Amino acid sequence: MINLPASAHNPLLDKLHPYPFERLKELIAGIVPNPAFRPISLGIGEPKHPAPKLVENALLAGLQGLSSYPATAGTPALRESIAAWLHRRYGLQLDPASQLLPVNGSREALFALAQTVIDPTRPGATVVCPNPFYQIYEGAALLAGAQTAFANSDPARNFAANWDEIDTATWARTQLLYVCSPGNPTGAVMPLDEWKMLFELSDRYGFVIASDECYSEIYFRDEAPLGGLEAAAKLGRSDFRNLIAFTSLSKRSNVPGMRSGFVAGDAAIIKRFLLYRTYHGSAMSGLVQTASIAAWDDEDHVIANRAKYRAKFAQVTPLLTSHLDVALPDAGFYLWAAIPAHLHGGDDIAFALDLLAQYNVAVLPGSLLARQAHGVNPGAGRIRLALVAETPECVEAAQRIASYIQSL
């Protein structure tokens, strides 16, 4: 018998952790949910509100774009539309030609940026992430040949990441810092003084800041969340050095299937990112570009969408506050709830599995969204509730969760 060699593959793939939803799928494989209840999922953060008609109409009107290869840099019309939105939303003046790029959703861009800015030949190349975090950050770091370091969220400080947990030696090796504001899953918004501290660290150690802002248009306070580019401008950093912001239409406009967003910031990084994306084949479809212009140019549907979330959270949150340690977040569409310690010993996975079995409600265990760091897993004992469905379904889910806790 001839022993053939194993097929070649990138060994860095072996470092990837199971994605949270794949891990959860394995955990619930043997569970038969109570058939007395119809299934309700609060697990996946996928917007369920209807897509705006103006975007659907623009998609149909843009079908002629299918006959042409799109440019990686996007059309001037799309870049100008994005720049105009940044000016209306944040009061910023960006050069559409050099300081922004359309991307196929923030997820692929968050991953690709690491491949652009990380130099894996430098000893100890490190990417710093908040903890818990969007799992793409870690995967991007590992596949770029870097290692990861985590700053745990602090419930006592509105779930702000405790950047003091990152020591000087780690900062010195850091090439990229991911931040998420409003945060997934915590909903926390970074204030100006936190941005100031991170900019000072970036200047001292030379790392790039990737600011994930895809939840920026769903908020519950009177004042819209502060953005990274906005913070830089307020602090006199109008060149946005070593800063790239990521924004998406998925949550803002309820079009996750369209895969449309943009990156903006440091022109030097944008130039290198465009080069990478040209070879990577990351051009946005022409018809998606046409529909994206319609979305970025209109704010009425965004205001209406935000009002739906505000009304929904106003109904759902009070149903849970007497049973879970949970409060209205600053922004985003998640509730980040701590389960009572006497239920399943505070085990978030056991809680989620039993809730599914007894009441047919799916939630995401918080420990799956975080890593053990500095002696703790900051997601342990918590669950993430994605209030993305219409209000009646979310209210019913909250009522079932309350009934489940009372039954124990």
N, C-alpha and C positions, 0 to 999 in steps of 0.2 A: 504494500500500500504506500502511495506517495503522500507524504505529509506536506500539504500546501501551507504556505505562510498565512497567518491571519491577515485579513484585509487591513490596509493602512488607514489610519484615522488620526485626527488631531488629538493628542493625549490630553490637551487642556479640557476637552469635552468631559473627560472623566472626573473633573473637579466640580462640575455643576451639581447643585443640590436639586432634588425633585421640586418642581413648581408646586406652590401651595395647593392648587386645585387638583393636581395629580395625586399629591399625598393624601388629600382629603378623600378623593375617589377610592383610593386603596383602603382607607380606614372605614368607609361606609359600605364596602362591597358586600358584607354579609348582613346588612341591616335591612329589614322589611318594614318600611314606615307604616304607621297605623292607617289602614285604608278608610277609616271613618273621616279622615280629613283629606281634602285635596292638597296636593303639594304646593308649597310656597317657598321660594328661594330668596333669601337675603344674603346669599353668599358672594355672588359675582357682581362687581361694580360695573355693570353694563347698562347704560341709560335705556329706559323703556318708554319714555315719553315719545309721542309721535314726532317724526322729522318734520321740519317746517316745509310747507307747500312751496314756498319760494325757492328752496333748495332743490326739491324734487323737480320743479318746473325748469330750473336752470340746468339740471342734469340732462333732461330731455332736449333742451335747446342746444346743448353742447355736443350732441352726438357726432357732428361733423368733425370734431377733433380726433375721432378714432382713426382717421386716415393719415395722420401725421405722427412722426416721432416727437414726443415732448422734450423740451430742453430741461436739463437737470436743474438749472437755475430758475426755472419757471418763467412765465411770461412777465413782461414789464407791468402789465395790467394787474396781475395778481400781487406782485411785490409792492406796487403802489397802493393797492387796496389794504394790504397788511400794514404798511407804514402809516396809512391814514387811520387805521384802527388803533395802532399804538399811540398815535397822537391824541385821538379822542379819549382813549381809556387812561393813559398815563401822562399825557402832556409831553411826550417825547418826540424829538426830531431825529429820525434815523434815515440814512441813505439807503433807498430801496435797492440800489445796485450793489452795495458792498457790505451792508450790515445785517442782511437777513436772507433767509432761504426758505422756500416751501419744502415741507417734508411729508412723508406718507404716514402721518400720525406721530405723536411724540414718542411712542414706544420704540419704533425702529431707530429714531434719531438719537434717543438716549443711549441706545446700545452702540450705534455707529460712532458717536462722538468719542467714546473711549478708545476705539480702534484708531482714531485720528490723532489723539493727543498723548496717549500713553507710549513711553519709550521703555519697552521691556528689557532692554539691554542695561539699563541703569540698575545697580544693585538695590534690591528691596523695593522696587516700584510698588507704590501703594495707592489705593483708592479708598477714601473715607466716605462712609454712608451714615445717615441717621439709622436708628434701630428702635422700632420696626421700620420696614422700608419696602419699597416697590422692588420686587425680586430681579427686575431687569438690571438694576444697578450692579448687583453682585455678579450676575452672569456676564455682563459687559466687561467688568474688571478682570474676571478670571480668564475669559477668552482673549483678552488683550495681553495676557501674560503678567498681570499684576496680582498683588495680594490685597485683601480687604481689612479695614479697621472700622469699628463701629462706635458711635456715640449714642448711648441709650437715651430714650425720651424720659423726661422727669414729670410724673403726674402732678407734683407739687408746684411746678412752674408751667401749668397749662400745656404739658407734654412737649415743652421745648427740648431739643436735643442738648444733652450735657456735653458740650464741646470740650470742657475741661478734662474729660476722661481721655482725650487724645494727648499723649505726652509729646514733648518737644522732639524727641528722636523720630517719632512716627510722622509728625508734621514735616520734618525735614526730608522724609522719603516720599511724601505725598505728591502725586502728580495731578490728581483729579479729586474734587469734592462734589458729591451729589447732595443737593438739598431739595426738599419738597415743601412748597408753601403755596397754598394751603396743603397741609400734610395728609398723606395716605398712610395709615388709617385714622390718625388722630384728629384731623381737621384744624390743627393749630396753624396760625399765621405768624411768620417771622416778623418781629418789629425792627425798626430802623437801627437800634443799638446793636442787635444781633448781626445785622448785615454789616455794620461798621466793623465789628470785631472780626468777622470772616474776611472782609476785604483787607484788613490789616495783616491777617495771617497769610492771605494769598500774596500780598506784596512782599512779605518777609521770606516766604518759602517758594514762591513762584508757581503754585499750583493753579489749575483752571477750576472755576466754579461752574457747575452745570445746575441750573435752577429749573426744576420741574414745576410748572405752574398750570397744569391742565385743569385744576379745579377752581381757577381764579374767578370765574363768573357765577358760581353758586355760593352765595354767602348770606348771612343772617343778621349782620350788624348794619348800621346805617352807612358806614364807610366801607368802600370796596377794599379788598385786601391789597396791601403793598406788594408791588412786584420787584423783582431783583434789579431790572434795568432802571425802574423808577427810583429805587433806593440808591443806586449808583449815581444817578443824576442829582439827587438831593444832596449827596455827599461830595459833589464836585468831580465825579469820575465820568465825565461825558464821553470819554473814549471807550468806556465799558471794558477796560483792559482785563483780560483773563476771565471774562464773564460771558456765558451763553445762556439765554433763557429759552425755554421750550413751552409752547402753547399749542393747544389742540382744539379743533371744532367738535370733537366727540361728545364732551360733556356740555360745553357751551351751547351747542346747537342740536344736540340729540342726533348726531349722525356718526356713530362709531363705525358703521360699515363703510363709510366713505374714505376713511383713513386719510385725514387731511389735518395738517398743522403747520407750524413754522418754527424756525430757530432764529434768534436775533442776538446781536451783541458785538463783541470784539471783531473788527473787520479782518484782522490777521488770521484769527482762528476760522472765521467764515470762509476765507479764501482757501485754506487747507482742507476744510470740510467739503467744500465744493469739489476740489480735486479728488478727494476720496470717493465722494458720491458719484462722480462721473464714471469712475472705473467700476464702482459697485452696482451701477445700474439702478439708481434710486429716483429716476424722474417721475414726477406726478403726472398721471393721465390728464390729457387736455380737457376732457369733459369734467373731471373732478376739479381742475383749476377753475373752470367757468362757474361751477356750483359753489366753489369756495369763495369766489369774489362776491356772489350773491349773499352768502352767509356773513362774511366779514363786514359787508357794507350795510347790513341791517341790524339794528339793536332792539327793535320791538319784540321779536320772537325770543330774544335773550331775557328781556325784562319779564315777559309772560312766563317763561320757563322758570326763572328764579322765584317768581311769585308762587308757582305750583309747589316748589320745594319748600318754601317758607311755610305755606299752609299745611303741607304734609307733615313736616317736622313739628309744627305747633300742635298737631293732633297726636302724633305717635309718641313723642318724647315723654309727655306727662303719664302715659300709660305704663311706662317702664321705670320711671324714676323711683317709685316706691318698692321696686323689686330688684333693680340693678343699680350699681353705682355708675350713673351716666348723666350727661348734661348736653345741652345744645352746643355743638361745636362752633368755632369761628366761621368755618366755611366747609365746602365739600358736601358729599351726600352720604356720609357714613356716620353711624353712632359707634363710638369706641367704648364699650361697656365692660365694667368689671363685674364678674359673677360673685355672689356671696361665698365666703370662704367655707361655710358649712355645707355647701352643695357640692357633692363629688370631691370634697376636700379642696375646692377651688381649682380643680382640673378642667381647663377650658375644653380640651378634646373630649373628655368624658361627658361634659355638659352638652356639647354640640351633638354628639352621637345619640345621647338619650333623648334630647329634644326632638331630633329627627325621627327616632323610633316611635316616640309617644304622641307627638303632635304634628309630624310631617312638615316641620319648618327647618330649612337649611340655613345655617349661619357659618361663618368662617372662624375657626379657633385662632385666637390671636398669636399663640405661640408659633404657628406655622408661618407667620409674617415676620418673624424676628429670628435672631441668632443669639446663642449664649455668648454674652460679652460682659467683661468686668464682673463675672461671677453670677450673672442673672440673665434670664430671658425676659425682656421687658414686655413681651406680648403674653406671657403666661398668666393665666387667670382672667383673660379678657376675651371677648368675642367682637368681631366686626360685623355690623349690621348695615347692609347696603340698601338704603331706602330708595330704590330706583324704579320700582313698579308704581302703578297708580295708587292714589291714597287709600281707597277701600281695601286693597290687598295688603298694604303695609300695616294698616290699622288692625286688620284681622290677624296678621302675623304677630303683632305686638300683644294682642289680647291672648293669643295662644301661648306666647312666652310667659305672660303673667300667670295664666292658668297652670302652666307646667311648674313654675316655681312655687305657686301656692300648693300644688299637689304634693310637693316634697316636704 
